[in-house]
């Protein structure tokens, strides 16, 4: 019961930084906006498309492009 109660009582705070959402070009989901839910909390939300599907974007060869794009956001 405690985990369920904690989930119901949790109220996320404001995140003063940018959130980058990486999502596959070949989406199999039906989400209208993949970043929905982040906007009220983050200072900025970036929606970034990468090759593959939800499963294959983390596998070769697509993971190479994903890693390259992540590195662009991590570099100063």
N, C-alpha and C positions, 0 to 999 in steps of 0.2 A: 504494500500500500504506500509506503514511503516514496518510492520512485514516482508513482503516479501522482501523488500529492505534490511532490517537488516540481514535476512537469507542469501541472496546472497552475502552480503559484509563481513560476518563473516569469519575470518581466525583463526582457533584454534592455540594456542601456544603450546610449548613443555611442556609436563608433566613429571617432572624428577623422577617420582615414578613408582611403579608397578601397573598395571591395572589387576584385576582378573575378568575374564568373567565366570560366572556360566551358564552352559547351560544344558538342559535336555538330558538324554541318548536317550529317545524316541522322537527324533526330528521329527516334522511334516513339517518343512521348507525345503527349497532346497539350503540353503546357503552353498557355497563351504567351506568357512572358517569363522566361527562365529566371529573371532576376527579381520577380515578384516576391516581396517579403523583405528584401534588403533595403529598399528605398527609404523607409521611415527611420532607419537606424544608422545608415552609413552616410558619410559626407558626400561620397560619390560612388556610383555603381557603374562599372564598365562591363559590357557584354561582349565577350570575345569568342569568335567562332574558330574551331580547329577541325582538321580533317578527321573523318571516321564516324563511328557510332559511339554510343555511350560505352560499349564494351571495348571496341577496337581503338579508341583514342589513347588508351593506355598500353597499347601493344605496338611492336614494330610493324610497319614503318611510321605510323602516325605519332607515336610517342616522341619521336625525334622532333617533330614540328611543335608539339605541345611543350617539350622541354625548352626549345628555342624561344617560344613566345613567353614562357614563364620567366626565363632569364632576362628578357627585355624589361620586365617589370621589376626585377630584383636588382638590376644594375643601377648604380647611383647616377 
